[in-house]
Amino acid sequence: MGTALVTGASAGIGRAFAERLAREGTDLVLVARDRARLEELAAGLRDRHGVAVEVLVADLSDREATGRVCTRLADDVRPVDLLVNNAGMGQRESFLDNDVRAEEAALDVMVRAVLLTCHAAGRAMRARGSGAILNVSSVASFISNGTYSAEKSFVTVFSEALASELAGTGVTVTALCPGFTRTEFHERARMEVSALPASWWLDADDVVAQALQDVASGKVVSVPGAQWKLITTAIRATPRPLRRGGAVRALNRYRRRGVRHG
């Protein structure tokens, strides 16, 4: 099954990708900031599935660390057949109330690192005539809700553009756009989402299964879950001036219902 490099592999959707790919016999390069969590995950995957697992500790908000990941992706001796760009971060405050250094770090992780790793992987894969890139975006990329939406909009549009550039080369590019998924992401970002409808939530394993199926079929934009396919179709059909305000107001109403006081 070749080798996959997964960023943000220590938790959430990234960990689910690592588990699924290892179960299918794919060797792995796991990338994240927390060495202890990566080593624990790697040891478990080796024991359970007998795959080779390499640990690459890197903070993708750091240019030098991102460069090490790019060097690994460009290695022709140990080729990476699938790049899963999953690393991401949410913000606790609105843009103007937030520390601009936190905003810069998020931009580095979800925009600059995606661009650089895709450049390294895309060139190496194109030269070999095979490979796949899966960039984890979000349904937030279809609305205007703070810098997270803006950064994920880049991921979606950039993936579409790169897919067109690589058409006919044997290399595919897919933007994965999940809705709310049960992981520790929202808790770590201290987002209040308890009032969101249960029907909106996705299971991380289901998201990964759909994503890999869409990668195999060469799909450029993957939206897992029937409910989110319907929601995103409606959003994308809505005129942009209405899209800017309506979806955000609806989301904020649910969030306010779940705010805990006292």
SVG drawing of the C-alpha trace seen along z (x, -y; Angstrom):
<svg xmlns="http://www.w3.org/2000/svg" viewBox="-30 -44 47 51">
<polyline fill="none" stroke="black" stroke-width="0.4" points="0.0,0.0 3.0,-2.3 3.7,-5.1 1.5,-8.0 2.7,-11.1 0.0,-12.5 0.4,-15.9 -1.5,-16.5 -1.4,-12.8 -1.4,-12.7 -5.1,-13.4 -8.6,-13.8 -9.0,-13.2 -5.3,-12.9 -5.1,-10.0 -8.1,-8.4 -6.3,-8.6 -3.2,-7.0 -5.2,-4.1 -7.2,-3.5 -4.2,-3.6 -2.1,-1.3 -5.0,1.2 -5.0,1.2 -1.2,2.0 0.1,-1.4 3.5,-2.4 3.4,-5.8 5.3,-9.0 3.5,-10.7 4.0,-14.4 2.9,-16.5 4.4,-18.6 4.0,-16.2 6.8,-13.5 5.3,-11.5 1.9,-11.1 3.5,-10.4 5.8,-7.7 2.9,-6.1 0.7,-6.0 3.6,-4.7 4.3,-1.9 0.7,-0.8 0.3,-0.9 3.5,1.2 2.3,3.7 -1.3,4.0 -0.8,3.8 2.9,4.7 3.5,1.6 6.6,-0.6 6.0,-3.9 8.4,-6.8 7.9,-9.7 8.8,-13.2 8.3,-15.8 7.6,-19.2 5.7,-22.4 4.3,-23.5 4.1,-27.1 7.9,-27.0 9.5,-27.4 12.6,-25.3 10.4,-22.4 8.2,-22.7 11.3,-22.5 12.2,-19.1 8.8,-17.8 9.2,-19.0 12.6,-17.4 11.0,-14.1 8.3,-14.5 10.8,-15.2 12.9,-12.1 13.0,-9.9 14.7,-7.0 11.8,-6.8 8.8,-8.0 5.6,-9.2 2.6,-8.0 -0.1,-9.9 0.2,-13.2 -2.5,-13.9 -2.3,-17.6 -4.5,-17.5 -2.7,-19.8 -4.9,-22.7 -5.9,-24.9 -9.0,-27.0 -9.0,-30.4 -10.6,-31.2 -11.3,-34.9 -12.6,-36.9 -9.8,-38.3 -9.6,-41.8 -9.8,-40.5 -7.2,-37.8 -3.4,-37.9 -2.1,-38.5 0.7,-36.0 -1.9,-33.3 -3.4,-34.4 0.0,-34.2 0.6,-30.7 -2.7,-29.5 -1.9,-31.1 1.5,-29.4 0.0,-26.0 -3.1,-26.0 -1.9,-28.1 1.9,-28.3 2.6,-24.8 0.0,-23.4 1.4,-25.4 5.0,-24.3 4.3,-20.6 2.1,-20.4 4.9,-21.9 7.4,-19.4 5.0,-16.4 3.5,-17.5 6.8,-17.9 8.1,-14.5 4.9,-12.7 4.6,-14.3 8.2,-13.2 7.2,-9.6 3.9,-9.8 1.8,-8.7 0.6,-9.8 -2.2,-11.6 -2.5,-14.7 -5.4,-15.0 -5.8,-18.5 -8.1,-18.6 -10.3,-21.7 -13.7,-22.3 -17.3,-23.2 -16.2,-26.5 -14.4,-27.2 -17.8,-27.9 -18.9,-30.6 -17.2,-33.8 -16.7,-33.2 -13.4,-34.6 -9.9,-33.8 -10.5,-30.0 -12.9,-30.2 -10.5,-32.3 -7.7,-29.9 -9.8,-26.9 -11.1,-28.7 -7.5,-28.9 -7.1,-25.2 -10.2,-24.3 -9.5,-26.7 -5.8,-25.9 -6.5,-22.1 -8.9,-22.6 -6.2,-24.7 -3.5,-22.1 -5.7,-19.3 -6.2,-21.1 -2.4,-21.7 -1.7,-18.0 -4.5,-16.6 -3.1,-13.9 0.1,-13.4 -1.1,-10.4 -1.3,-12.6 -4.6,-13.5 -5.5,-16.3 -8.5,-16.2 -9.9,-18.8 -11.7,-17.1 -14.4,-19.4 -16.0,-17.9 -18.6,-19.5 -18.6,-19.2 -16.7,-16.0 -16.4,-14.4 -12.7,-15.0 -10.9,-17.1 -10.5,-20.0 -13.4,-22.1 -12.4,-21.4 -8.8,-22.4 -9.9,-25.6 -12.4,-26.2 -15.3,-26.5 -18.8,-26.2 -20.7,-23.8 -22.9,-21.9 -26.1,-23.3 -25.5,-22.2 -28.0,-19.6 -26.8,-16.0 -27.6,-15.3 -24.8,-17.8 -22.0,-15.7 -19.8,-13.3 -17.7,-10.4 -14.0,-10.8 -13.7,-7.2 -16.6,-7.7 -15.0,-11.0 -11.7,-9.2 -13.4,-6.2 -15.3,-8.6 -12.2,-10.7 -10.0,-7.8 -12.8,-6.5 -13.0,-9.8 -9.2,-10.0 -9.3,-6.6 -11.9,-7.8 -10.0,-11.0 -12.7,-13.3 -11.4,-16.9 -13.8,-18.1 -15.0,-15.6 -17.8,-16.5 -18.6,-13.5 -22.1,-13.0 -25.4,-13.3 -26.4,-16.1 -23.3,-18.2 -23.6,-17.5 -27.1,-19.0 -26.0,-21.9 -23.0,-22.8 -25.0,-22.5 -27.5,-25.0 -24.7,-27.3 -22.9,-27.3 -26.1,-28.0 -26.8,-31.0 -25.7,-34.5 -22.5,-35.5 -23.9,-38.6 -26.5,-36.3 -23.9,-33.6 -21.7,-36.1 -24.2,-36.8 -26.9,-34.1 -24.8,-31.0 -22.7,-32.8 -25.8,-34.1 -27.4,-30.7 -24.2,-29.1 -23.8,-31.8 -27.4,-31.3 -26.7,-27.7 -23.4,-28.6 -25.2,-31.2 -27.7,-28.6 -24.9,-26.5 -23.0,-29.2 -22.7,-28.3 -23.0,-31.2 -21.8,-31.4"/>
</svg>
